[in-house]
């Protein structure tokens, strides 16, 4: 039987993707899973499915309350005030991450972890700008590789990679993030949305939820 597989679509702009990213990476529940991390644009997903942004009445306060609750449940640092400028335009940053996923995939997770920490744990949204996120790239990538990716991230051809990722997520059923496409050991595949449905992900993949006490509150 093959190992359970998860394709995890994420955007640094999403607080719930930040939480799900760390749970997938660190929780013993998912230790035997093969996980593919795929950068996408949450803005473009919203546009594709005509899902209004969180600036509409009542939606932003709900996001603010829920992000703090789930961060506490999983023991993750989270900026108490919602980061200034949220929701932010992360297309340039996500394009650069898509290039890393293509050319240096082994560096994607450690770089994304640093970006998430700055944006959501520290509440510093300036990390979305190239002059700021370049330091995270340079800390993990060879100097010339980092410069090449930063340079190419402004090219229209690079944006195509992000668009392809985003459309693939949308085609699989995504209407928000985090979005998980899961394949269990029997070869069955399902899509799941939301950090609050990680329990459903674990159930579908037939994983042992009891190894992580945080999963007791999940569906």
Backbone bond lengths (Angstrom), bond angles and torsions (degrees), N, CA, C in turn:
res aa  C-N    CA-C-N  psi(-1)  N-CA   C-N-CA  omega(-1)  CA-C   N-CA-C  phi
1 X - - - 1.466 - - 1.524 110.08 -
2 X 1.332 116.47 137.20 1.454 120.36 -179.27 1.521 110.52 -79.17
3 X 1.334 114.97 160.87 1.463 120.39 179.54 1.524 110.08 -70.83
4 X 1.330 117.91 148.29 1.467 120.43 174.30 1.530 110.07 -59.50
5 X 1.322 115.92 143.21 1.457 121.05 -176.68 1.527 110.71 -123.37
6 X 1.326 115.11 141.31 1.467 121.42 177.06 1.523 108.66 -132.28
7 X 1.319 116.31 127.02 1.457 121.30 167.07 1.522 106.63 -101.05
8 X 1.319 115.41 117.25 1.467 122.41 -173.14 1.523 109.01 -108.46
9 X 1.320 116.25 113.01 1.461 121.85 178.70 1.531 108.89 -93.89
10 X 1.327 116.69 129.74 1.467 119.33 -172.65 1.524 112.50 -144.54
11 X 1.321 114.66 158.98 1.462 124.28 173.69 1.526 106.53 -139.92
12 X 1.321 117.35 135.33 1.464 121.56 179.45 1.530 110.89 -58.64
13 X 1.314 117.98 -24.47 1.462 123.07 -178.64 1.528 113.63 -71.45
14 X 1.321 117.90 -12.66 1.468 121.45 -175.20 1.528 111.57 -98.59
15 X 1.341 118.78 118.76 1.466 119.89 178.70 1.523 112.35 -65.63
16 X 1.318 116.49 -32.29 1.463 119.38 -178.57 1.526 111.24 -75.91
17 X 1.336 116.54 -28.54 1.465 119.58 171.53 1.528 110.70 -67.56
18 X 1.332 116.17 -37.51 1.470 120.47 175.87 1.522 110.63 -57.58
19 X 1.324 116.46 -46.86 1.461 120.25 -179.24 1.521 110.64 -66.56
20 X 1.337 116.78 -46.91 1.463 120.54 -179.22 1.525 111.53 -62.81
21 X 1.324 116.74 -37.92 1.468 121.89 178.06 1.523 110.21 -55.25
22 X 1.321 116.65 -47.50 1.462 120.32 -177.70 1.526 111.93 -71.86
23 X 1.320 117.27 -35.67 1.464 119.08 178.69 1.527 110.17 -65.71
24 X 1.321 117.25 -45.73 1.465 120.04 178.80 1.522 111.19 -61.02
25 X 1.322 115.82 -39.34 1.464 120.55 -175.77 1.523 112.79 -75.99
26 X 1.335 117.33 -32.23 1.461 120.34 -168.15 1.520 115.78 -115.39
27 X 1.323 118.52 -25.73 1.463 119.76 -175.80 1.523 111.20 -72.19
28 X 1.338 117.56 135.64 1.469 120.26 177.00 1.527 112.76 -63.11
29 X 1.326 117.23 -17.88 1.466 120.08 177.84 1.526 110.53 -57.69
30 X 1.337 116.72 -37.68 1.461 121.14 -173.88 1.525 113.28 -104.40
31 X 1.318 117.16 15.06 1.467 120.40 -173.60 1.526 113.55 -64.79
32 X 1.325 117.79 -24.15 1.467 120.59 -178.19 1.524 112.70 -100.19
33 X 1.319 116.83 8.15 1.464 120.75 -178.05 1.528 111.47 -90.69
34 X 1.317 115.30 147.61 1.454 121.57 168.71 1.527 106.76 -91.74
35 X 1.332 116.27 117.96 1.464 120.68 -173.13 1.523 110.01 -117.83
36 X 1.321 115.38 127.31 1.461 121.67 174.01 1.522 108.05 -107.73
37 X 1.325 116.30 124.53 1.463 122.21 -179.40 1.531 108.65 -98.15
38 X 1.334 116.55 123.83 1.464 120.71 -173.86 1.533 110.16 -125.18
39 X 1.337 118.06 113.24 1.466 120.56 176.90 1.531 110.71 -70.32
40 X 1.331 115.98 135.62 1.461 122.35 176.45 1.525 108.88 -138.47
41 X 1.318 116.02 176.01 1.466 121.53 175.72 1.519 109.40 -106.12
42 X 1.328 117.10 112.55 1.462 120.02 178.78 1.526 110.69 -65.51
43 X 1.316 117.18 -32.32 1.467 120.15 177.25 1.522 110.66 -60.32
44 X 1.339 116.08 -44.55 1.460 119.71 -178.27 1.524 111.64 -71.34
45 X 1.328 117.71 -32.28 1.470 119.67 174.41 1.523 109.44 -62.55
46 X 1.333 116.88 -45.06 1.462 120.44 177.92 1.531 110.94 -58.76
47 X 1.329 116.35 -41.51 1.459 119.73 -179.37 1.524 111.38 -67.62
48 X 1.322 116.94 -39.44 1.461 120.64 -179.04 1.525 112.09 -63.97
49 X 1.323 116.59 -36.64 1.472 119.15 -177.68 1.525 112.39 -107.19
50 X 1.347 116.53 10.98 1.464 122.46 177.11 1.531 111.78 55.05
51 X 1.320 114.76 44.26 1.460 122.34 178.71 1.529 107.92 -97.68
52 X 1.348 119.61 114.77 1.468 120.87 -174.91 1.527 112.11 -60.27
53 X 1.340 117.63 149.37 1.461 121.77 177.78 1.520 111.19 -69.94
54 X 1.330 116.99 167.36 1.467 119.95 -174.83 1.515 115.04 -70.55
55 X 1.328 119.00 -0.60 1.457 120.11 179.62 1.527 112.43 -75.22
56 X 1.338 118.78 -8.90 1.458 120.29 178.95 1.528 109.54 -68.69
57 X 1.329 115.52 159.19 1.466 120.91 -177.02 1.528 111.57 -54.89
58 X 1.328 115.07 135.13 1.471 124.81 173.57 1.529 114.79 77.30
59 X 1.323 119.11 -18.04 1.463 119.22 -175.22 1.529 111.72 -77.21
60 X 1.329 117.08 -43.19 1.464 119.95 -178.07 1.526 112.51 -64.16
61 X 1.353 120.07 -43.07 1.473 118.95 176.20 1.522 112.81 -60.69
62 X 1.326 117.01 -35.40 1.467 120.10 178.22 1.521 110.21 -65.93
63 X 1.340 117.07 -45.05 1.461 120.85 177.93 1.524 110.09 -59.30
64 X 1.329 116.53 -43.64 1.462 121.04 -178.41 1.524 111.03 -60.86
65 X 1.325 117.22 -45.63 1.466 120.93 -179.49 1.529 111.71 -66.08
66 X 1.319 116.21 -44.70 1.460 120.51 -176.10 1.525 112.90 -69.04
67 X 1.336 117.26 -37.10 1.469 118.94 -179.21 1.525 109.97 -63.44
68 X 1.340 117.03 -38.78 1.458 120.42 179.42 1.525 110.98 -69.56
69 X 1.314 116.65 -39.72 1.466 120.32 179.92 1.526 111.13 -62.52
70 X 1.327 116.97 -50.60 1.467 119.08 -176.00 1.522 112.06 -71.22
71 X 1.322 117.82 -30.41 1.465 119.60 174.28 1.524 110.38 -63.62
72 X 1.332 117.28 -41.41 1.470 120.21 177.16 1.525 110.71 -64.20
73 X 1.316 116.65 -43.12 1.467 120.25 -177.95 1.525 111.40 -58.24
74 X 1.321 116.49 -38.32 1.461 120.15 -176.88 1.524 113.03 -101.24
75 X 1.334 117.39 8.38 1.456 121.06 174.17 1.511 114.44 66.96
76 X 1.334 116.88 37.07 1.461 120.77 -178.43 1.523 110.82 -106.15
77 X 1.328 117.65 144.09 1.464 119.57 174.86 1.523 110.06 -68.57
78 X 1.315 116.40 138.10 1.465 121.77 179.84 1.518 108.81 -147.16
79 X 1.314 116.71 128.40 1.460 121.19 177.62 1.524 110.14 -55.80
80 X 1.337 116.93 127.32 1.465 120.04 -178.56 1.528 111.61 -63.49
81 X 1.333 118.41 -54.39 1.473 117.01 172.82 1.524 109.31 -74.11
82 X 1.302 116.74 143.77 1.457 119.14 177.72 1.524 108.11 -64.70
83 X 1.338 118.88 136.87 1.467 120.72 -174.77 1.527 112.46 -55.64
84 X 1.320 115.69 137.43 1.460 120.60 177.26 1.522 110.01 -58.51
85 X 1.316 115.69 135.65 1.457 119.63 178.09 1.511 114.33 88.48
86 X 1.346 117.87 -1.34 1.459 119.61 177.09 1.526 109.48 -77.38
87 X 1.347 117.88 136.18 1.461 128.42 -2.31 1.524 111.30 -75.91
88 X 1.318 115.84 141.74 1.456 121.97 -175.97 1.527 110.39 -106.93
89 X 1.320 115.75 159.06 1.463 120.71 176.13 1.524 109.16 -84.67
90 X 1.324 116.37 109.45 1.467 121.15 -176.11 1.524 112.71 -108.91
91 X 1.331 117.91 16.31 1.467 120.13 -174.72 1.525 111.47 -59.23
92 X 1.332 117.28 -43.96 1.471 119.65 -179.66 1.530 110.56 -63.61
93 X 1.312 116.29 -45.92 1.460 120.86 179.49 1.525 110.95 -62.89
94 X 1.318 117.26 -45.37 1.461 120.42 -179.21 1.524 111.51 -65.95
95 X 1.324 116.84 -33.46 1.464 120.36 175.39 1.523 110.52 -63.12
96 X 1.329 116.14 -43.46 1.465 119.95 177.88 1.526 111.15 -63.20
97 X 1.336 117.17 -39.34 1.468 120.27 177.48 1.524 111.19 -66.28
98 X 1.327 116.63 -36.22 1.463 119.65 177.14 1.527 111.00 -63.68
99 X 1.318 116.61 -35.58 1.466 120.33 175.74 1.523 110.95 -66.92
100 X 1.323 116.99 -40.48 1.464 119.84 176.90 1.521 110.30 -62.24
101 X 1.329 116.76 -43.26 1.466 120.52 179.64 1.519 111.45 -59.35
102 X 1.312 116.60 -32.34 1.463 120.51 -179.25 1.526 112.25 -82.18
103 X 1.324 117.47 -41.12 1.467 120.39 -171.06 1.531 114.36 -101.86
104 X 1.326 117.86 -28.63 1.472 121.58 179.04 1.523 109.00 -140.12
105 X 1.340 117.85 63.52 1.474 120.70 -171.51 1.517 114.32 -58.88
106 X 1.323 117.07 -28.87 1.461 119.72 -179.01 1.533 112.27 -69.13
107 X 1.328 117.29 -13.74 1.468 121.75 -179.48 1.527 112.84 -98.69
108 X 1.333 116.87 -7.06 1.463 119.24 -174.81 1.526 112.31 -62.77
109 X 1.317 117.71 -48.44 1.466 120.87 -175.57 1.533 111.98 -64.39
110 X 1.339 120.23 -49.65 1.473 117.94 179.54 1.525 113.72 -62.84
111 X 1.333 117.24 -33.45 1.468 119.12 177.99 1.522 110.51 -71.63
112 X 1.331 116.97 -44.62 1.468 120.18 178.20 1.525 110.96 -60.54
113 X 1.325 116.82 -36.97 1.464 120.32 179.02 1.526 111.12 -60.99
114 X 1.316 117.26 -42.57 1.465 120.76 179.23 1.529 111.38 -66.63
115 X 1.320 115.87 -40.44 1.459 119.72 179.72 1.525 111.21 -66.04
116 X 1.325 116.31 -44.38 1.465 120.53 177.84 1.527 111.12 -59.85
117 X 1.327 116.16 -42.78 1.468 119.74 -178.40 1.529 110.72 -61.63
118 X 1.322 115.85 -43.47 1.462 119.05 -179.32 1.527 111.35 -66.26
119 X 1.336 116.14 -44.63 1.465 120.25 -176.16 1.520 111.84 -69.78
120 X 1.347 117.57 -48.24 1.465 119.97 -170.09 1.528 114.46 -102.69
121 X 1.312 119.23 -37.07 1.465 119.63 178.38 1.525 110.90 -76.48
122 X 1.344 116.07 -41.61 1.462 120.43 179.28 1.525 112.68 -91.17
123 X 1.322 117.21 -18.49 1.462 120.86 -178.75 1.511 113.68 72.74
124 X 1.335 117.07 27.66 1.463 121.97 -176.23 1.529 109.76 -105.53
125 X 1.326 116.64 97.29 1.463 120.40 -177.71 1.525 113.32 -79.02
126 X 1.323 117.59 -4.89 1.468 118.93 178.09 1.522 111.48 -64.78
127 X 1.336 116.83 -12.73 1.458 121.08 -179.38 1.521 111.89 -65.16
128 X 1.331 118.32 -13.24 1.466 120.64 -179.71 1.523 111.96 -74.95
129 X 1.335 117.68 -13.32 1.457 121.18 -176.34 1.530 110.55 -91.17
130 X 1.337 117.50 141.17 1.472 120.84 -175.76 1.519 114.00 -53.98
131 X 1.322 117.23 -39.20 1.460 119.13 -178.37 1.522 111.80 -66.76
132 X 1.335 117.00 -16.34 1.456 121.42 178.16 1.533 111.83 -99.84
133 X 1.337 117.92 -46.83 1.470 118.04 -177.11 1.522 112.87 -75.08
134 X 1.333 117.28 -11.17 1.462 119.54 178.26 1.527 111.86 -60.22
135 X 1.334 117.96 -32.99 1.467 120.16 -178.48 1.526 111.24 -66.71
136 X 1.332 117.23 -36.89 1.465 120.19 177.08 1.518 110.60 -65.99
137 X 1.325 116.67 -38.29 1.457 120.59 178.58 1.527 110.57 -66.64
138 X 1.320 115.83 -46.18 1.464 120.62 -176.51 1.521 112.22 -67.87
139 X 1.338 117.70 -23.69 1.464 120.35 179.45 1.527 112.23 -73.39
140 X 1.329 117.58 -19.51 1.462 121.29 -176.88 1.526 113.79 -115.60
141 X 1.322 116.80 -27.29 1.457 121.01 -175.67 1.522 111.32 -102.25
142 X 1.312 115.63 154.09 1.456 120.35 169.67 1.527 108.92 -56.70
143 X 1.318 116.53 144.14 1.456 121.25 -173.90 1.513 114.37 -52.22
144 X 1.328 116.71 -46.47 1.458 120.29 -178.72 1.521 111.81 -69.89
145 X 1.332 116.22 -36.34 1.468 119.99 177.88 1.525 110.05 -65.03
146 X 1.331 116.51 -43.53 1.465 120.62 178.83 1.525 110.81 -60.33
147 X 1.322 116.63 -44.83 1.464 120.22 179.79 1.520 111.25 -63.10
148 X 1.327 116.54 -39.96 1.462 121.22 -179.36 1.531 110.65 -63.95
149 X 1.330 116.33 -45.54 1.465 119.98 -179.47 1.524 110.81 -66.41
150 X 1.309 117.23 -42.46 1.465 120.40 178.91 1.525 111.00 -63.13
151 X 1.308 116.09 -37.93 1.469 119.98 179.08 1.532 110.90 -69.06
152 X 1.323 116.17 -45.55 1.463 120.51 -176.31 1.527 112.59 -72.97
153 X 1.329 117.58 -19.99 1.468 119.76 -177.59 1.525 112.83 -65.61
154 X 1.329 117.00 -14.71 1.465 120.83 177.27 1.519 112.47 -91.09
155 X 1.330 117.48 -6.97 1.459 121.10 -177.16 1.528 111.50 -80.98
156 X 1.326 117.72 142.10 1.473 120.47 176.64 1.524 112.78 -57.36
157 X 1.338 116.95 -32.61 1.464 119.91 -179.58 1.527 111.39 -63.49
158 X 1.327 116.34 -33.62 1.467 119.76 179.41 1.521 110.82 -70.53
159 X 1.324 116.79 -37.20 1.467 120.57 178.52 1.527 110.58 -60.73
160 X 1.331 116.98 -29.29 1.467 120.64 178.93 1.527 110.49 -60.28
161 X 1.331 116.69 -37.84 1.467 120.47 179.57 1.522 109.95 -61.89
162 X 1.333 116.43 -46.11 1.468 120.19 178.54 1.525 110.70 -63.22
163 X 1.319 116.95 -41.58 1.469 120.41 179.06 1.519 111.08 -62.32
164 X 1.329 117.08 -40.40 1.464 120.40 178.60 1.527 110.74 -63.62
165 X 1.323 116.71 -43.38 1.471 120.55 176.76 1.527 110.82 -59.21
166 X 1.329 115.24 -45.49 1.462 120.70 -176.87 1.522 111.08 -65.28
167 X 1.315 116.70 -42.84 1.468 119.93 179.65 1.525 111.14 -67.92
168 X 1.317 116.89 -32.52 1.470 119.45 176.28 1.528 110.31 -66.30
169 X 1.327 116.14 -40.50 1.466 119.47 176.60 1.525 110.45 -62.92
170 X 1.326 116.51 -45.65 1.462 121.07 179.81 1.529 110.82 -61.88
171 X 1.328 116.92 -42.87 1.463 120.83 -179.86 1.523 111.74 -63.35
172 X 1.332 116.81 -27.70 1.467 120.51 179.54 1.526 112.14 -83.84
173 X 1.348 116.53 -3.36 1.461 120.21 176.64 1.508 115.92 117.90
174 X 1.325 118.74 -2.16 1.471 121.21 -175.16 1.523 111.99 -65.53
175 X 1.326 115.71 138.03 1.462 122.33 172.16 1.520 110.28 -133.07
176 X 1.313 117.34 0.10 1.458 124.50 177.75 1.521 108.13 -169.97
177 X 1.323 115.36 -179.21 1.463 120.42 -178.97 1.526 109.85 -128.94
178 X 1.339 116.60 152.28 1.462 128.10 1.26 1.529 112.14 -74.73
179 X 1.319 114.96 149.09 1.458 122.03 177.99 1.528 108.11 -123.79
180 X 1.322 115.10 129.52 1.464 121.88 -177.10 1.531 109.14 -119.19
181 X 1.308 117.08 125.70 1.465 121.19 169.63 1.524 106.46 -105.51
182 X 1.326 115.56 116.20 1.461 121.59 -168.76 1.522 110.83 -116.07
183 X 1.328 115.69 136.45 1.462 122.02 175.45 1.517 108.11 -124.18
184 X 1.335 116.07 121.32 1.465 119.17 -177.90 1.524 111.62 -85.75
185 X 1.312 116.27 179.35 1.467 121.53 -174.38 1.521 112.46 -63.76
186 X 1.327 117.31 -21.87 1.463 121.27 179.14 1.526 112.22 -86.70
187 X 1.329 116.92 -3.98 1.456 120.58 179.06 1.515 114.96 92.38
188 X 1.334 117.86 4.46 1.465 121.31 177.11 1.528 109.82 -79.77
189 X 1.333 116.26 143.61 1.466 121.29 -176.87 1.520 110.83 -125.08
190 X 1.338 115.51 136.87 1.463 122.39 175.86 1.522 109.56 -141.54
191 X 1.339 116.21 151.30 1.454 121.65 172.16 1.514 110.42 -100.23
192 X 1.341 116.60 143.25 1.466 121.66 178.37 1.521 108.58 -135.98
193 X 1.338 115.46 144.60 1.461 120.96 -178.60 1.529 110.75 -121.21
194 X 1.327 115.15 137.46 1.457 120.70 168.50 1.511 115.19 97.20
195 X 1.330 115.01 141.70 1.461 120.23 177.98 1.521 110.82 -64.32
196 X 1.331 117.34 -27.87 1.462 120.60 179.98 1.525 112.68 -75.59
197 X 1.344 116.94 -4.39 1.459 120.82 176.43 1.530 112.33 -110.17
198 X 1.324 116.70 17.35 1.468 118.97 175.54 1.524 111.41 -62.01
199 X 1.322 116.86 -28.43 1.461 119.69 175.16 1.513 111.41 -63.89
200 X 1.341 116.71 -38.98 1.465 120.92 176.48 1.523 110.71 -65.38
201 X 1.331 115.99 -38.14 1.468 120.18 175.71 1.525 109.94 -59.48
202 X 1.326 116.16 -48.13 1.467 120.66 -179.71 1.527 111.28 -62.32
203 X 1.326 116.77 -41.12 1.463 120.04 179.31 1.522 111.41 -63.28
204 X 1.328 116.27 -45.69 1.464 119.98 -178.62 1.526 111.44 -62.73
205 X 1.333 115.65 -37.66 1.468 120.02 -179.15 1.528 112.49 -84.87
206 X 1.342 116.31 -0.05 1.465 123.00 178.83 1.533 111.19 58.80
207 X 1.337 114.28 48.04 1.459 121.32 178.91 1.519 109.49 -97.64
208 X 1.317 115.82 157.50 1.466 121.39 -179.32 1.523 109.71 -84.64
209 X 1.324 117.12 103.12 1.463 121.96 179.75 1.519 112.73 -72.75
210 X 1.310 118.08 -19.35 1.466 121.46 -174.41 1.525 113.35 -70.00
211 X 1.332 117.03 -14.03 1.468 119.38 -178.41 1.531 111.91 -78.09
212 X 1.333 118.01 -7.13 1.463 121.51 179.16 1.524 108.49 -132.60
213 X 1.343 118.66 109.03 1.467 121.74 -178.11 1.526 113.83 -57.66
214 X 1.332 117.83 -25.44 1.460 120.52 -179.16 1.520 112.01 -62.35
215 X 1.321 117.02 -22.70 1.463 121.08 -176.24 1.523 112.79 -77.29
216 X 1.322 117.74 -4.77 1.466 120.00 -178.66 1.527 112.60 -65.32
217 X 1.342 117.61 -24.88 1.466 120.04 -178.27 1.521 112.25 -94.13
218 X 1.333 117.50 0.04 1.458 121.09 -176.21 1.513 111.46 -92.52
219 X 1.339 115.07 151.94 1.457 120.79 176.35 1.522 110.58 -63.47
